[in-house]
Amino acid sequence: MEREHNPSLIYQLKDDHKKLFNIYSELYELFVKNDKHEIVVEKLIQLKVMLDMHIDFEDSLLYSYLNNKYRNLNDKLSFISNAQKDMENIIKVALKFIDDCSNSELYNRHKDKFKKELELIGDILVKRIEFEEDRLYPLYIP
């Protein structure tokens, strides 16, 4: 099915990025303050829901449109495909972190390790957002 161009899509995706980063920042703050696991889990669930929604949105609207738009340009298709695969790998790591961290026994036993992983996820999140907004999203412009 061919997707129509949606003039507000990139704005919506960038807005998602801001929300994701805000949730991440709040989660990191909870780790620093050493808050109760139940509060951390609530924020982890918010992060998971926002990630799921954002990825579904990108897959169904952005990537499907870009794959169709550039269907005859192999270099662009390869770039788009690699970007999508990279995002899938990032999501796998993030979801594993969320699942592991949501387990109170693991959380209490490995809190310092989880904090380091969260910092790494934050670095990856920043780089990925910059990549998408600077290199991927401009391909969507008609």
C-alpha positions as CSV (number, residue, x, y, z in Angstrom):
1,M,0.0,0.0,0.0
2,E,1.3,3.4,-1.0
3,R,1.5,6.0,1.8
4,E,0.5,9.6,1.3
5,H,2.9,12.3,2.4
6,N,1.8,13.6,5.8
7,P,3.1,17.2,6.2
8,S,2.9,17.0,10.0
9,L,4.7,13.6,10.4
10,I,8.2,14.9,11.0
11,Y,6.9,17.4,13.5
12,Q,5.1,14.6,15.3
13,L,8.2,12.4,15.3
14,K,10.4,15.2,16.6
15,D,7.8,15.9,19.3
16,D,8.0,12.2,20.3
17,H,11.8,12.6,20.6
18,K,11.3,15.4,23.1
19,K,8.9,13.3,25.1
20,L,11.2,10.3,25.0
21,F,14.1,12.4,26.2
22,N,12.0,13.9,29.0
23,I,10.9,10.5,30.2
24,Y,14.6,9.3,30.0
25,S,15.7,12.4,32.0
26,E,13.1,11.7,34.7
27,L,14.1,8.1,34.8
28,Y,17.7,9.0,35.2
29,E,16.9,11.4,38.0
30,L,15.0,8.6,39.8
31,F,18.2,6.5,39.6
32,V,20.3,9.3,41.0
33,K,17.9,10.0,43.8
34,N,17.8,6.3,44.7
35,D,14.0,6.3,44.6
36,K,11.8,3.3,45.3
37,H,11.7,0.5,42.7
38,E,7.9,0.9,42.2
39,I,8.4,4.6,41.1
40,V,11.2,3.5,38.8
41,V,9.0,0.8,37.3
42,E,6.2,3.4,36.5
43,K,8.7,5.5,34.6
44,L,10.1,2.4,32.8
45,I,6.6,1.6,31.7
46,Q,6.1,5.1,30.4
47,L,9.4,4.8,28.5
48,K,8.4,1.4,27.0
49,V,4.9,2.7,25.9
50,M,6.4,5.8,24.3
51,L,9.1,3.8,22.5
52,D,6.6,1.3,21.2
53,M,4.3,4.0,19.9
54,H,7.1,5.9,18.3
55,I,8.6,2.9,16.6
56,D,5.2,1.7,15.4
57,F,4.6,5.3,14.0
58,E,8.0,5.3,12.3
59,D,7.6,1.9,10.8
60,S,4.1,2.3,9.5
61,L,4.3,5.9,8.3
62,L,7.9,7.0,7.8
63,Y,9.7,3.9,6.6
64,S,6.9,2.6,4.4
65,Y,6.7,6.0,2.7
66,L,10.5,6.3,2.3
67,N,10.8,2.7,0.9
68,N,8.1,3.5,-1.7
69,K,9.5,7.0,-2.5
70,Y,13.0,5.7,-3.1
71,R,12.1,2.3,-4.5
72,N,14.2,2.9,-7.6
73,L,17.3,4.3,-5.8
74,N,19.3,1.4,-4.3
75,D,21.7,3.6,-2.4
76,K,18.8,5.4,-0.6
77,L,17.0,2.2,0.0
78,S,20.1,0.6,1.5
79,F,20.5,3.7,3.8
80,I,16.9,3.5,4.9
81,S,17.0,-0.2,5.5
82,N,20.2,0.1,7.6
83,A,18.6,2.9,9.6
84,Q,15.6,0.8,10.3
85,K,17.8,-2.3,11.3
86,D,19.9,-0.1,13.6
87,M,16.7,1.1,15.3
88,E,15.5,-2.4,15.7
89,N,18.7,-3.3,17.5
90,I,18.6,-0.2,19.7
91,I,15.0,-1.1,20.7
92,K,15.9,-4.7,21.5
93,V,18.6,-3.4,23.9
94,A,16.3,-0.8,25.4
95,L,13.4,-3.3,25.9
96,K,15.8,-5.8,27.5
97,F,17.0,-3.1,29.9
98,I,13.4,-2.1,30.7
99,D,12.4,-5.8,31.4
100,D,15.5,-6.5,33.5
101,C,15.2,-3.3,35.4
102,S,11.5,-3.9,36.1
103,N,12.4,-7.1,38.0
104,S,12.9,-5.9,41.6
105,E,15.3,-8.6,42.5
106,L,17.6,-7.8,39.6
107,Y,17.1,-4.1,40.1
108,N,18.2,-4.3,43.8
109,R,21.1,-6.6,43.0
110,H,22.4,-4.6,40.0
111,K,21.4,-1.0,40.5
112,D,24.9,0.4,39.8
113,K,25.1,-1.7,36.6
114,F,21.7,-0.5,35.5
115,K,22.6,3.1,36.1
116,K,25.6,2.7,33.8
117,E,23.4,1.0,31.2
118,L,20.9,3.8,31.5
119,E,23.7,6.4,30.9
120,L,24.8,4.4,27.8
121,I,21.2,4.2,26.6
122,G,21.0,8.0,27.0
123,D,24.1,8.5,24.9
124,I,22.6,6.2,22.2
125,L,19.3,8.0,22.4
126,V,20.9,11.4,21.8
127,K,23.0,10.1,18.8
128,R,20.0,8.3,17.3
129,I,17.8,11.4,17.6
130,E,20.5,13.5,15.9
131,F,20.9,11.0,13.2
132,E,17.1,10.7,12.5
133,E,16.5,14.5,12.6
134,D,19.6,15.4,10.5
135,R,19.9,12.6,8.0
136,L,16.8,10.4,7.9
137,Y,13.9,12.8,8.3
138,P,15.1,15.1,5.5
139,L,14.5,12.2,3.0
140,Y,10.8,12.5,3.9
141,I,10.5,16.0,2.5
142,P,8.6,15.9,-0.8
